Amino acid sequence: MSHEIETHGTQAAAVFARKDAWHRLGTTVRDRAFTAEEAMRLGHLGGWDVRKLPLTTAEVSEGGVTPIEVPGFATVRTNPFTGQPEALGVVGGGYTPLQNEDHADFLNLLADESGAIFDTAGSLRGGRKVFITMQLPDSLTVGGTDRVDLNIAALNSHDGTSAFRILVTPVRVVCANTQSAALRNYESSFSIRHTRNAKAAVQAARDALGLTFTYVEAFEAEAERLIQQTMTDAAFDALIDATFGKAEANATKRVRETERRRRSRLHWLFADAPTQAGIRDTAWAGYQAVTEYVDHYAPVRTKGDEQTARATRVLTSDDPDRIKRRAWTALAPA
């Protein structure tokens, strides 16, 4: 399924605050923000009891069945819809599961101190990955016109493929673009390994969120610089080349056509798209054209809806982040 939100019949393991549920899936709490406890209950994220079980296999021969121990462990949960045990992944002996309740409790503590409110929560890829996002109370206004909301996303995996990650994701309101800046000496994310000390590390990351807010201040200062800087079509072409690369002279017809379509779409976003109204012909608009392309127009492999596939890619892949950072770095002063 292209959106990758976990479903069971007409039910979905997701909850959304005050907006239509993503692709009409999950539960929408329309009149208020939801709590960590409601994220677990309404989003079908609670009571999974993620645990490790030894791996085994068996050899079947004429003499019978011989059990064989296998190095490593399987992560197993209790399926929230069926109540049955279900394997999620294969991990090593040092891996310690971080429950969805721990995931939400961390953000609940953050909400108590910052005034942030829960925005979305859900399960992806059959429970292998879980996301919870919060919107911080303060917004940025770049150049007095372009509003950027501040979000914190906490992403966890139960299959051993990634650490517990906490990300700062400024989101431009006019087109819901997530911003990613390669700022010097400032952190916008934290990663915590699934070990016995993971819960203590979550607490340490919360204590270190001052770095996050410093990052946001630096992001705002750089954004203000970009909106004051005029960008010509030639300069935008140079930004495209620095961000996406340029096809070689002997490139195939397919590669050249892909590049032509991408460049045409990017120039439309920069010069004509209504989302750049008020900031047009600035370096900030050039950066926004790139992020809007990545979030809403870049090709994705899917048999379903492309928009939801792109939204899932933002949550589960590092590729969009890397592209945006290349664009930001290309615009940064030497």
Secondary structure, DSSP 8 states (H G I E B T S, - for coil): -TT-B-EETTEESEEEESS--GGG-SEEE-SS-B-HHHHHHHTT-SS---EEEEEEEEEEETTEEEEEEEEEEEEEEE-TTT--EEEEEEE-TT-----HHHHHHHHHHHHHHH--EEEEEEEETTTTEEEEEEEEEEEEEETTTEEEEEEEEEEEESSSSS-EEEEEEEEETTTTEE-----TT---EEEE-SSTTHHHHHHHHHHTHHHHHHHHHHHHHHHHHHHTSB--HHHHHHHHHHHH----TT--HHHHHHHHHHHHHHHHHHHT-GGGTTTTTBHHHHHHHHHHHHHHTS----SS-HHHHHHHHHHH-SHHHHHHHHHHHHHS--
